[in-house]
Amino acid sequence: MRILIVGPAWVGDMVMAHTLVQTLASRHADPEIVVLAPPASQPIAERMPEVSESIRLDVRHGRLDWSVRRKAAKEMRSRRFDLAFVLPNSFKSALIPLWARVPRRVGWHGESRYGVLNDRRRLTPERYPLMIERYLALGRPPDEDLPRPHPRPRLQVDEANRMEARARLGLTLDGPVAALCPGSEYGPAKRWPPDHYAAVARALLDSGHQVWLVGSSGDAPTCAEIGAAAPGVVDLSGRTTLLDAVDLLSLADVVVSNDSGLMHVACALDRRVVALFGSTSPEYTPPLSDGATVLRTEAALPLRTHRLSDDATAGAGSGAAVADAGRRLGRIPSQGPVAATSRRRRSTGSPPAGCRYRSAIRFKATRTVEKWRDTSLKMDSRPRAPASGDDEAMVYPVAPI
């Protein structure tokens, strides 16, 4: 059985697509699975043990690139695939299997893909709320229930490349490693502020960790800002390929990351992960690892003045909570003072400058980190009574991020 998978463009989505690859490998005898994907995500397929070949499709995001797709379809046609799965929902993503004359072409209805898919499924979000469930469902008959528990993505590590990357970048393993991944392809809406990351980095450095900043060249300005505020970190942004990042993350004792592709990579490497969610939801693309802790805001805060009272900040400061979680996951005792303070702004009817996750709250590390709390670290978004002397101030319990 020769199977073609047209893979997604985003790194995290490609990692989660490994669940479909595992399903196909288990349901077909000795299948030849080929993944065709854009440059940004294609290398991830190289680390899936069930994939026979990973092919780079040099198309630009959001562009038809007709000639490139025609050329790729001609090559795929010569390979005589029996079955194709189209994971992106766009119409143009389904053209290559059609032009390659693959007999059976499976995918979700997406952009009204009549004619280009001949096994076109209608998605019921309530039945498949998770992205991995939507991938898993494509590999089964429409009326078949999904396995429980779901399979999880797992990526292989290239030991030779890992050693070469360490030597080239001058990295040592003299102590526990904490990797911080402050970037995200969707920009500031999904990014925890750099000063928060700097607070966590300082706390982890004080507790004996090495701290590596991992990201692409696009994350370099953010990482530079963190590095300037947390001397002693190692800034790897823009200095590694995606596969280098995969291999180096496998060395981390704990990974702190936004909801990003590298978060999913770290989980697929079975690392201990602190995953920071703000504008996106872990109910759709959660970190798929037993060693992951999710810290999040649960709702957008009203665009007015926010202030944290002393009782609200007790034991749950933003930088403190993340550093605390990182220490626990990294099994390092808490040390040194780390605490949360807040800045106050008058209401202007618009988001404050530098706003992240729609909250006007900015934190610095100043509260002592104590033992990990077993209670949930979710934000209670209900406003409390206005503080004395300030009719516009609404006091919120501190969010973990």
KEKE-3310 file (N, C-alpha, C; in steps of 0.2 Angstrom, whole numbers, plus 5000, padded with zeros to 4 digits):
npx = (5004:5004:5005:5001:5003:4997:5004:5002:5006:5011:5022:5018:5006:5010:5018:5007:5001:5007:5000:4990:4999:5004:4992:4989:5000:4998:4986:4988:4997:5014:5015:5020:5024:5023:5027:5022:5026:5026:5041:5043:5038:5041:5053:5050:5043:5053:5058:5049:5046:5039:5037:5042:5047:5051:5045:5049:5039:5039:5031:5023:5016:4999:4998:4995:5004:5005:5013:5023:5015:5010:5021:5025:5014:5015:5027:5022:5012:5020:5024:5013:5003:4991:4982:4978:4980:4973:4978:4978:4965:4962:4957:4967:4976:4972:4974:4986:4985:4974:4978:4988:4982:4978:4969:4960:4956:4957:4949:4944:4929:4931:4936:4925:4927:4922:4923:4938:4941:4937:4934:4926:4925:4913:4915:4911:4912:4909:4910:4923:4933:4947:4962:4970:4961:4954:4963:4966:4953:4952:4959:4952:4936:4921:4911:4917:4923:4935:4951:4954:4966:4970:4983:4999:5010:5027:5043:5059:5076:5091:5106:5119:5118:5114:5125:5134:5128:5129:5142:5145:5139:5144:5139:5136:5133:5133:5125:5107:5096:5086:5075:5069:5056:5051:5044:5032:5022:5011:5013:5012:5000:5000:5010:5019:5025:5041:5048:5042:5047:5060:5060:5057:5068:5079:5076:5077:5090:5096:5093:5101:5100:5105:5100:5093:5088:5077:5073:5067:5075:5066:5062:5073:5074:5065:5071:5084:5080:5076:5088:5096:5090:5091:5105:5117:5110:5109:5108:5100:5093:5089:5101:5100:5094:5078:5078:5089:5085:5075:5083:5091:5082:5078:5087:5084:5079:5068:5055:5049:5036:5027:5011:5015:5024:5036:5032:5024:5034:5043:5034:5032:5045:5045:5048:5048:5036:5031:5017:5011:4996:4986:4978:4974:4967:4969:4960:4959:4971:4980:4995:5003:5007:5011:5019:5017:5012:4999:4997:4987:4977:4959:4949:4947:4951:4941:4943:4949:4955:4967:4971:4982:4978:4986:4982:4977:4989:4996:5006:5004:5010:5014:5027:5033:5024:5027:5040:5040:5033:5042:5053:5048:5044:5057:5063:5070:5075:5066:5073:5079:5073:5058:5045:5029:5024:5014:5010:5001:4988:4978:4961:4959:4950:4955:4967:4981:4998:5009:5002:4998:4989:4978:4978:4981:4991:5007:5021:5035:5049:5048:5042:5044:5047:5038:5033:5026:5010:4996:4983:4973:4979:4972:4965:4954:4942:4932:4928:4933:4928:4930:4945:4948:4946:4948:4938:4938:4946:4948:4949:4958:4961:4977:4983:4991:4999)
npy = (4994:5010:5026:5043:5058:5074:5086:5098:5115:5121:5119:5114:5108:5098:5090:5085:5078:5066:5057:5052:5046:5035:5028:5024:5016:5006:5000:4995:4983:4984:4997:5010:5025:5042:5059:5074:5091:5109:5119:5124:5115:5102:5095:5090:5078:5069:5064:5055:5038:5029:5035:5033:5042:5059:5073:5089:5103:5116:5128:5144:5151:5153:5155:5150:5145:5138:5131:5124:5115:5108:5102:5094:5086:5078:5071:5064:5056:5047:5038:5031:5031:5023:5028:5044:5057:5072:5084:5099:5111:5118:5122:5121:5113:5100:5098:5092:5078:5075:5078:5070:5058:5049:5035:5035:5049:5057:5068:5082:5091:5105:5119:5118:5106:5099:5086:5087:5079:5062:5055:5063:5070:5076:5087:5086:5096:5095:5081:5078:5087:5089:5093:5082:5072:5074:5072:5058:5053:5053:5043:5032:5022:5032:5029:5023:5022:5032:5026:5024:5027:5041:5039:5046:5059:5056:5059:5055:5056:5062:5057:5059:5072:5079:5079:5086:5098:5103:5104:5114:5125:5126:5121:5114:5101:5103:5106:5105:5108:5121:5125:5139:5144:5157:5161:5163:5159:5166:5179:5193:5190:5177:5176:5176:5189:5197:5201:5194:5181:5183:5185:5172:5166:5171:5166:5153:5152:5156:5145:5135:5130:5128:5140:5140:5149:5146:5146:5153:5163:5174:5175:5181:5195:5196:5186:5192:5203:5196:5190:5201:5206:5195:5190:5178:5168:5157:5161:5154:5158:5158:5152:5139:5125:5118:5105:5104:5111:5102:5091:5097:5101:5089:5087:5095:5097:5103:5112:5128:5136:5145:5143:5134:5128:5122:5119:5108:5100:5098:5091:5079:5074:5069:5077:5087:5099:5116:5124:5138:5147:5159:5168:5157:5140:5127:5116:5113:5111:5104:5102:5087:5077:5068:5074:5087:5104:5115:5132:5146:5160:5161:5169:5184:5199:5213:5229:5239:5247:5237:5230:5222:5215:5212:5200:5194:5191:5182:5169:5165:5172:5178:5176:5169:5158:5151:5149:5141:5130:5126:5122:5112:5102:5101:5095:5102:5110:5124:5140:5156:5173:5176:5185:5193:5208:5222:5233:5249:5256:5270:5269:5269:5265:5258:5245:5244:5250:5238:5227:5210:5195:5202:5207:5220:5218:5217:5208:5206:5197:5194:5188:5176:5159:5145:5129:5118:5121:5110:5113:5119:5131:5140:5155:5165:5174:5183:5199:5208:5218:5236:5244:5253:5271:5271:5272:5266:5256:5238:5224:5209:5192:5185:5179:5164:5166)
npz = (5000:4995:5001:5001:5010:5012:5020:5034:5035:5046:5060:5073:5069:5060:5069:5077:5067:5066:5073:5064:5055:5063:5065:5051:5049:5058:5053:5040:5031:5030:5025:5013:5017:5012:5015:5010:5010:5015:5016:5029:5038:5034:5038:5050:5048:5044:5056:5060:5063:5055:5043:5026:5017:5016:5007:5001:4997:4988:4990:4993:5007:5007:4993:4977:4967:4955:4945:4952:4960:4949:4944:4955:4956:4945:4948:4959:4952:4945:4954:4958:4969:4980:4989:4996:5009:5013:5023:5026:5025:5014:4997:4987:4992:4989:4976:4971:4974:4966:4953:4952:4950:4961:4967:4978:4988:5003:5015:5025:5022:5021:5011:5002:4994:4983:4971:4970:4981:4984:4995:5005:5020:5032:5045:5062:5074:5088:5090:5087:5095:5097:5088:5085:5085:5074:5064:5067:5064:5050:5046:5048:5045:5043:5053:5063:5080:5089:5095:5113:5126:5115:5103:5104:5098:5093:5091:5083:5088:5082:5085:5081:5074:5085:5093:5085:5084:5097:5099:5089:5093:5106:5118:5134:5146:5160:5170:5175:5161:5156:5144:5135:5125:5117:5106:5093:5079:5076:5081:5093:5099:5104:5112:5127:5137:5135:5147:5156:5153:5155:5169:5173:5168:5176:5188:5186:5183:5195:5202:5198:5185:5168:5155:5140:5126:5113:5097:5081:5068:5067:5080:5086:5090:5101:5109:5111:5119:5131:5134:5137:5149:5157:5161:5157:5151:5137:5121:5107:5096:5079:5076:5074:5064:5061:5064:5071:5082:5087:5091:5101:5110:5115:5125:5136:5153:5157:5148:5144:5136:5124:5117:5104:5089:5094:5107:5105:5099:5109:5118:5110:5111:5124:5134:5150:5151:5152:5147:5140:5138:5131:5121:5113:5114:5125:5124:5111:5105:5114:5125:5122:5132:5147:5155:5155:5160:5160:5160:5160:5154:5156:5150:5140:5148:5153:5145:5154:5169:5178:5193:5205:5220:5237:5243:5232:5224:5232:5232:5219:5208:5191:5184:5195:5196:5185:5185:5197:5193:5183:5191:5198:5188:5183:5194:5203:5218:5225:5226:5232:5230:5222:5215:5212:5206:5201:5188:5187:5177:5171:5166:5148:5139:5129:5124:5135:5132:5126:5129:5132:5129:5131:5143:5155:5164:5170:5175:5187:5193:5210:5221:5234:5229:5233:5239:5226:5222:5223:5219:5206:5193:5187:5180:5189:5182:5186:5191:5206:5220:5218:5222:5237:5235:5222:5209:5197:5196:5194:5203:5200:5203:5202:5187:5182:5171)
capx = (5000:5007:5001:5003:5000:4999:5005:5001:5011:5013:5026:5014:5001:5014:5019:5001:4999:5010:4995:4988:5004:5004:4986:4990:5005:4995:4981:4990:5003:5020:5014:5025:5020:5026:5024:5023:5024:5030:5048:5043:5036:5043:5058:5047:5041:5059:5059:5043:5049:5035:5037:5047:5051:5048:5047:5048:5035:5042:5025:5023:5010:4993:4999:4993:5010:5002:5018:5026:5010:5009:5027:5025:5009:5018:5031:5018:5009:5024:5024:5007:5000:4985:4978:4981:4976:4975:4977:4975:4958:4962:4955:4973:4980:4970:4975:4991:4983:4969:4982:4992:4977:4977:4962:4956:4958:4953:4951:4938:4926:4935:4934:4920:4932:4919:4927:4945:4942:4932:4931:4926:4921:4910:4917:4907:4917:4908:4912:4931:4935:4954:4965:4973:4955:4952:4968:4964:4947:4953:4962:4947:4929:4918:4907:4921:4925:4942:4954:4955:4968:4973:4990:5002:5015:5033:5048:5065:5082:5097:5111:5125:5117:5114:5132:5137:5125:5131:5149:5146:5136:5148:5134:5138:5128:5136:5119:5101:5095:5079:5074:5063:5054:5047:5041:5026:5021:5005:5015:5011:4994:5001:5017:5020:5029:5048:5050:5040:5052:5066:5059:5058:5075:5083:5074:5080:5098:5097:5092:5106:5099:5107:5094:5094:5083:5077:5068:5070:5078:5061:5062:5079:5073:5062:5076:5089:5077:5076:5095:5098:5087:5093:5112:5119:5106:5112:5103:5101:5088:5092:5107:5099:5089:5072:5080:5094:5081:5072:5088:5093:5076:5078:5092:5081:5075:5061:5054:5044:5035:5021:5007:5019:5026:5041:5029:5022:5040:5045:5030:5034:5051:5043:5051:5043:5034:5026:5014:5008:4991:4983:4973:4972:4964:4972:4955:4959:4978:4984:5002:5001:5012:5009:5024:5016:5008:4996:4996:4983:4971:4953:4945:4949:4949:4939:4949:4949:4961:4968:4976:4982:4979:4991:4979:4976:4995:4999:5007:5002:5013:5015:5034:5034:5021:5030:5047:5039:5031:5048:5057:5045:5045:5064:5065:5075:5072:5065:5078:5079:5066:5054:5039:5025:5022:5010:5009:4994:4987:4972:4958:4958:4945:4959:4972:4987:5003:5013:4997:4998:4984:4972:4978:4985:4995:5014:5024:5042:5050:5049:5040:5047:5044:5038:5032:5021:5003:4992:4977:4973:4982:4968:4963:4947:4941:4927:4931:4931:4926:4935:4949:4947:4950:4949:4932:4939:4951:4945:4955:4958:4966:4983:4983:4997:5003)
capy = (5000:5017:5031:5050:5062:5081:5088:5105:5120:5123:5114:5110:5103:5092:5085:5081:5073:5059:5052:5049:5041:5029:5025:5021:5011:5000:4997:4993:4979:4986:5003:5015:5032:5047:5065:5080:5097:5115:5119:5126:5109:5096:5092:5086:5071:5065:5061:5050:5032:5026:5038:5031:5048:5066:5077:5096:5106:5123:5133:5149:5151:5157:5156:5144:5142:5133:5127:5120:5110:5104:5098:5089:5081:5074:5066:5059:5052:5042:5034:5027:5030:5020:5032:5050:5060:5079:5087:5106:5112:5123:5118:5120:5108:5094:5098:5087:5071:5074:5078:5064:5052:5045:5033:5037:5055:5058:5074:5085:5095:5111:5124:5115:5103:5094:5084:5086:5073:5057:5053:5069:5070:5082:5088:5088:5098:5092:5074:5078:5094:5090:5093:5075:5068:5075:5068:5051:5051:5052:5036:5026:5023:5038:5027:5020:5026:5033:5023:5028:5034:5042:5039:5053:5060:5054:5061:5052:5061:5060:5058:5062:5079:5082:5080:5091:5105:5105:5106:5120:5130:5127:5119:5109:5098:5104:5106:5104:5112:5123:5128:5143:5145:5163:5163:5160:5161:5171:5185:5194:5187:5170:5177:5178:5195:5195:5203:5188:5176:5185:5184:5165:5164:5173:5162:5146:5152:5156:5138:5130:5128:5132:5142:5140:5152:5142:5149:5154:5170:5179:5176:5184:5201:5194:5182:5197:5207:5192:5189:5207:5206:5189:5188:5171:5164:5156:5163:5150:5159:5160:5149:5132:5123:5115:5098:5105:5113:5096:5087:5100:5101:5082:5087:5099:5094:5106:5117:5133:5138:5147:5138:5135:5122:5120:5116:5101:5096:5096:5085:5073:5071:5067:5082:5090:5105:5121:5127:5145:5148:5165:5169:5151:5136:5120:5112:5111:5109:5104:5098:5079:5073:5067:5078:5094:5108:5120:5138:5149:5164:5158:5174:5190:5204:5219:5234:5244:5247:5231:5230:5216:5216:5208:5194:5190:5189:5178:5162:5163:5177:5175:5173:5164:5152:5147:5146:5136:5124:5123:5119:5105:5098:5099:5092:5106:5113:5131:5144:5163:5177:5177:5188:5196:5215:5224:5240:5251:5261:5272:5267:5274:5263:5254:5241:5247:5248:5232:5223:5204:5191:5206:5209:5226:5216:5216:5206:5205:5192:5197:5184:5169:5153:5140:5122:5118:5120:5105:5116:5122:5137:5144:5162:5167:5180:5187:5205:5209:5224:5241:5245:5259:5277:5271:5269:5263:5250:5232:5220:5202:5187:5184:5173:5160:5169)
capz = (5000:4994:5004:5001:5015:5010:5027:5035:5034:5053:5064:5078:5066:5058:5074:5078:5061:5068:5076:5058:5052:5067:5063:5045:5050:5061:5049:5034:5031:5027:5020:5011:5018:5010:5017:5005:5015:5014:5019:5036:5042:5031:5041:5056:5045:5044:5062:5061:5061:5051:5036:5022:5013:5017:5001:5002:4992:4989:4989:4998:5011:5005:4986:4973:4965:4950:4941:4957:4961:4944:4944:4961:4955:4940:4951:4963:4948:4943:4960:4958:4975:4981:4994:4998:5014:5013:5030:5026:5023:5008:4990:4983:4995:4987:4969:4969:4973:4960:4947:4952:4949:4966:4966:4984:4991:5009:5018:5027:5017:5020:5006:4997:4990:4979:4965:4971:4985:4983:5001:5008:5026:5035:5051:5067:5079:5094:5090:5087:5097:5097:5081:5084:5084:5067:5060:5068:5061:5043:5045:5050:5042:5046:5058:5068:5086:5090:5101:5119:5125:5109:5102:5105:5093:5096:5086:5084:5089:5078:5090:5078:5073:5091:5095:5081:5085:5103:5098:5085:5097:5112:5123:5139:5150:5166:5175:5172:5156:5155:5137:5135:5118:5118:5100:5090:5072:5075:5083:5100:5102:5107:5115:5134:5136:5136:5153:5160:5152:5159:5176:5174:5167:5181:5194:5185:5183:5202:5205:5196:5178:5162:5152:5133:5122:5107:5092:5074:5067:5068:5087:5088:5094:5108:5113:5113:5125:5137:5136:5140:5156:5161:5159:5159:5147:5130:5115:5101:5091:5073:5075:5073:5060:5065:5066:5077:5088:5089:5094:5107:5115:5118:5131:5141:5158:5157:5143:5145:5129:5122:5112:5097:5086:5098:5112:5102:5098:5116:5121:5106:5114:5130:5139:5154:5148:5155:5141:5142:5134:5132:5116:5111:5119:5126:5123:5104:5103:5121:5125:5122:5136:5154:5159:5153:5164:5156:5163:5155:5156:5154:5147:5139:5153:5151:5143:5158:5173:5182:5198:5209:5228:5240:5244:5225:5221:5236:5230:5212:5203:5185:5184:5201:5195:5179:5188:5201:5189:5180:5195:5200:5183:5182:5200:5206:5224:5224:5229:5230:5230:5215:5216:5207:5207:5195:5186:5187:5172:5171:5160:5142:5134:5124:5128:5137:5128:5127:5132:5130:5131:5133:5150:5156:5170:5169:5181:5188:5198:5217:5227:5236:5226:5238:5236:5221:5224:5220:5216:5199:5192:5182:5182:5190:5178:5189:5195:5213:5222:5217:5228:5240:5232:5214:5207:5190:5197:5195:5205:5198:5205:5198:5183:5181:5166)
cpx = (5004:5003:5004:4999:5002:4999:5003:5007:5014:5017:5022:5009:5004:5016:5013:4999:5002:5005:4991:4993:5004:4998:4987:4995:5003:4989:4982:4996:5008:5018:5020:5022:5025:5023:5026:5021:5028:5037:5048:5041:5038:5048:5056:5046:5047:5061:5053:5045:5045:5035:5043:5051:5047:5050:5045:5044:5036:5036:5025:5016:5005:4994:4997:4999:5009:5007:5021:5021:5010:5015:5027:5020:5012:5023:5027:5014:5013:5025:5018:5004:4993:4980:4982:4976:4978:4973:4975:4968:4957:4960:4962:4977:4978:4971:4980:4989:4978:4973:4986:4988:4978:4970:4958:4959:4954:4955:4944:4936:4929:4932:4930:4924:4928:4923:4934:4946:4936:4930:4931:4922:4918:4912:4912:4911:4916:4910:4920:4933:4943:4957:4967:4967:4953:4957:4967:4958:4948:4956:4958:4940:4926:4914:4911:4924:4933:4945:4955:4960:4970:4980:4993:5008:5022:5038:5055:5071:5088:5103:5117:5124:5116:5121:5135:5135:5128:5138:5150:5143:5139:5143:5137:5132:5130:5131:5113:5099:5087:5079:5068:5062:5049:5043:5035:5024:5015:5007:5013:5005:4995:5007:5016:5025:5036:5050:5048:5045:5058:5066:5060:5065:5080:5082:5077:5087:5100:5097:5096:5105:5104:5101:5096:5087:5083:5071:5071:5073:5073:5060:5068:5078:5070:5068:5082:5086:5077:5083:5098:5096:5089:5100:5114:5115:5110:5107:5105:5097:5092:5098:5106:5094:5083:5074:5085:5090:5077:5077:5090:5088:5076:5083:5089:5078:5068:5061:5048:5043:5028:5017:5010:5021:5032:5038:5027:5028:5042:5041:5031:5040:5051:5047:5045:5042:5029:5024:5010:5003:4988:4977:4971:4970:4967:4966:4955:4966:4982:4991:5000:5007:5010:5014:5023:5011:5006:4995:4992:4979:4965:4949:4949:4947:4946:4944:4948:4955:4961:4973:4976:4983:4984:4988:4978:4983:4998:5000:5006:5005:5014:5022:5035:5030:5024:5037:5046:5037:5037:5052:5054:5046:5052:5067:5070:5072:5071:5070:5077:5073:5064:5047:5035:5023:5018:5011:5002:4993:4979:4968:4957:4953:4949:4964:4978:4993:5007:5008:4998:4992:4978:4972:4983:4991:5002:5017:5032:5043:5052:5047:5043:5044:5044:5035:5026:5014:4999:4985:4978:4975:4978:4966:4955:4945:4936:4930:4929:4930:4931:4938:4947:4950:4950:4943:4933:4943:4947:4950:4953:4963:4971:4982:4990:5002:5001)
cpy = (5006:5022:5038:5054:5069:5084:5096:5109:5122:5117:5110:5105:5097:5087:5081:5076:5066:5054:5048:5044:5035:5025:5021:5015:5005:4997:4994:4989:4982:4992:5007:5022:5037:5054:5070:5086:5103:5115:5120:5120:5102:5092:5088:5079:5067:5062:5057:5043:5028:5029:5036:5036:5054:5070:5085:5099:5113:5128:5138:5149:5156:5158:5150:5141:5136:5128:5122:5114:5105:5099:5092:5084:5076:5069:5061:5054:5046:5037:5029:5025:5027:5024:5039:5053:5068:5082:5094:5106:5116:5119:5117:5115:5101:5093:5093:5080:5070:5074:5072:5057:5047:5042:5035:5043:5057:5064:5077:5090:5102:5116:5121:5111:5097:5093:5083:5080:5069:5053:5059:5069:5076:5082:5090:5090:5096:5085:5074:5085:5095:5089:5085:5071:5068:5072:5060:5049:5050:5046:5030:5027:5028:5036:5024:5024:5026:5029:5027:5024:5034:5041:5046:5053:5058:5055:5057:5058:5058:5062:5061:5070:5082:5084:5086:5098:5107:5107:5113:5126:5131:5126:5114:5107:5098:5104:5105:5109:5114:5127:5132:5145:5151:5165:5160:5163:5166:5177:5186:5191:5181:5170:5179:5184:5193:5196:5197:5182:5177:5184:5176:5163:5165:5168:5155:5146:5152:5149:5133:5128:5132:5134:5143:5144:5149:5145:5151:5161:5175:5180:5180:5190:5200:5190:5187:5201:5203:5191:5195:5208:5200:5187:5181:5166:5162:5157:5159:5152:5161:5156:5141:5131:5120:5109:5099:5107:5106:5092:5090:5100:5094:5082:5091:5095:5097:5111:5121:5136:5141:5142:5139:5128:5119:5117:5109:5097:5093:5090:5079:5070:5069:5071:5084:5097:5110:5125:5133:5146:5154:5166:5163:5146:5129:5114:5109:5108:5108:5101:5091:5076:5073:5072:5085:5097:5114:5126:5143:5155:5161:5163:5180:5195:5210:5225:5240:5243:5240:5232:5224:5217:5211:5201:5190:5188:5183:5171:5160:5169:5174:5172:5168:5158:5148:5145:5141:5129:5121:5120:5112:5100:5096:5096:5096:5110:5121:5135:5151:5166:5178:5179:5192:5203:5217:5231:5242:5256:5263:5270:5272:5271:5259:5250:5245:5245:5242:5227:5216:5200:5196:5208:5215:5224:5215:5214:5206:5200:5195:5193:5178:5163:5148:5134:5123:5117:5115:5107:5119:5129:5141:5151:5162:5174:5185:5193:5205:5216:5229:5242:5252:5265:5276:5268:5265:5257:5244:5227:5212:5198:5186:5178:5170:5163:5176)
cpz = (5000:4996:5004:5006:5013:5017:5028:5035:5041:5057:5069:5075:5063:5063:5076:5073:5062:5070:5070:5055:5056:5066:5057:5045:5053:5058:5043:5034:5027:5022:5019:5012:5016:5012:5012:5009:5013:5018:5027:5041:5040:5035:5047:5054:5045:5050:5064:5059:5056:5044:5032:5018:5015:5011:5003:4996:4993:4986:4994:5001:5008:4997:4983:4970:4960:4947:4946:4959:4956:4943:4949:4959:4949:4943:4955:4958:4946:4948:4961:4965:4975:4985:4996:5004:5013:5019:5030:5023:5017:5002:4987:4985:4992:4979:4967:4969:4968:4954:4946:4951:4954:4967:4972:4987:4997:5012:5021:5021:5015:5016:5001:4992:4986:4973:4966:4976:4984:4989:5006:5014:5029:5042:5056:5073:5086:5095:5090:5089:5097:5090:5080:5082:5077:5062:5061:5064:5054:5042:5046:5046:5046:5052:5064:5074:5086:5096:5107:5123:5118:5108:5102:5100:5097:5090:5088:5085:5085:5082:5087:5077:5080:5094:5091:5082:5092:5103:5094:5089:5104:5118:5127:5142:5157:5172:5171:5167:5156:5148:5137:5127:5118:5112:5098:5083:5071:5079:5091:5103:5106:5111:5122:5133:5138:5143:5158:5159:5155:5166:5178:5173:5172:5187:5192:5185:5191:5205:5202:5189:5173:5158:5144:5130:5115:5103:5085:5074:5068:5075:5090:5092:5101:5112:5116:5119:5131:5139:5140:5147:5160:5159:5162:5154:5140:5125:5109:5096:5085:5071:5074:5067:5064:5067:5072:5083:5091:5093:5101:5112:5119:5125:5137:5147:5159:5151:5144:5138:5129:5118:5105:5095:5091:5104:5111:5101:5104:5119:5117:5108:5121:5136:5144:5152:5152:5149:5143:5136:5136:5127:5113:5116:5119:5125:5115:5102:5110:5120:5126:5126:5143:5158:5157:5159:5160:5161:5158:5158:5153:5150:5146:5145:5150:5150:5147:5163:5177:5187:5202:5216:5231:5241:5237:5223:5226:5233:5223:5207:5197:5184:5189:5199:5190:5182:5193:5198:5185:5184:5197:5194:5182:5189:5203:5212:5223:5229:5227:5230:5223:5217:5211:5210:5201:5194:5185:5181:5173:5165:5154:5137:5129:5127:5129:5133:5130:5130:5128:5133:5134:5140:5151:5162:5167:5175:5181:5193:5205:5223:5228:5233:5232:5235:5231:5224:5220:5217:5209:5199:5187:5184:5183:5187:5181:5193:5202:5214:5220:5223:5230:5237:5225:5211:5200:5191:5198:5197:5203:5202:5200:5193:5183:5176:5165)
residu = (MET:ARG:ILE:LEU:ILE:VAL:GLY:PRO:ALA:TRP:VAL:GLY:ASP:MET:VAL:MET:ALA:HIS:THR:LEU:VAL:GLN:THR:LEU:ALA:SER:ARG:HIS:ALA:ASP:PRO:GLU:ILE:VAL:VAL:LEU:ALA:PRO:PRO:ALA:SER:GLN:PRO:ILE:ALA:GLU:ARG:MET:PRO:GLU:VAL:SER:GLU:SER:ILE:ARG:LEU:ASP:VAL:ARG:HIS:GLY:ARG:LEU:ASP:TRP:SER:VAL:ARG:ARG:LYS:ALA:ALA:LYS:GLU:MET:ARG:SER:ARG:ARG:PHE:ASP:LEU:ALA:PHE:VAL:LEU:PRO:ASN:SER:PHE:LYS:SER:ALA:LEU:ILE:PRO:LEU:TRP:ALA:ARG:VAL:PRO:ARG:ARG:VAL:GLY:TRP:HIS:GLY:GLU:SER:ARG:TYR:GLY:VAL:LEU:ASN:ASP:ARG:ARG:ARG:LEU:THR:PRO:GLU:ARG:TYR:PRO:LEU:MET:ILE:GLU:ARG:TYR:LEU:ALA:LEU:GLY:ARG:PRO:PRO:ASP:GLU:ASP:LEU:PRO:ARG:PRO:HIS:PRO:ARG:PRO:ARG:LEU:GLN:VAL:ASP:GLU:ALA:ASN:ARG:MET:GLU:ALA:ARG:ALA:ARG:LEU:GLY:LEU:THR:LEU:ASP:GLY:PRO:VAL:ALA:ALA:LEU:CYS:PRO:GLY:SER:GLU:TYR:GLY:PRO:ALA:LYS:ARG:TRP:PRO:PRO:ASP:HIS:TYR:ALA:ALA:VAL:ALA:ARG:ALA:LEU:LEU:ASP:SER:GLY:HIS:GLN:VAL:TRP:LEU:VAL:GLY:SER:SER:GLY:ASP:ALA:PRO:THR:CYS:ALA:GLU:ILE:GLY:ALA:ALA:ALA:PRO:GLY:VAL:VAL:ASP:LEU:SER:GLY:ARG:THR:THR:LEU:LEU:ASP:ALA:VAL:ASP:LEU:LEU:SER:LEU:ALA:ASP:VAL:VAL:VAL:SER:ASN:ASP:SER:GLY:LEU:MET:HIS:VAL:ALA:CYS:ALA:LEU:ASP:ARG:ARG:VAL:VAL:ALA:LEU:PHE:GLY:SER:THR:SER:PRO:GLU:TYR:THR:PRO:PRO:LEU:SER:ASP:GLY:ALA:THR:VAL:LEU:ARG:THR:GLU:ALA:ALA:LEU:PRO:LEU:ARG:THR:HIS:ARG:LEU:SER:ASP:ASP:ALA:THR:ALA:GLY:ALA:GLY:SER:GLY:ALA:ALA:VAL:ALA:ASP:ALA:GLY:ARG:ARG:LEU:GLY:ARG:ILE:PRO:SER:GLN:GLY:PRO:VAL:ALA:ALA:THR:SER:ARG:ARG:ARG:ARG:SER:THR:GLY:SER:PRO:PRO:ALA:GLY:CYS:ARG:TYR:ARG:SER:ALA:ILE:ARG:PHE:LYS:ALA:THR:ARG:THR:VAL:GLU:LYS:TRP:ARG:ASP:THR:SER:LEU:LYS:MET:ASP:SER:ARG:PRO:ARG:ALA:PRO:ALA:SER:GLY:ASP:ASP:GLU:ALA:MET:VAL:TYR:PRO:VAL:ALA:PRO:ILE)
# end
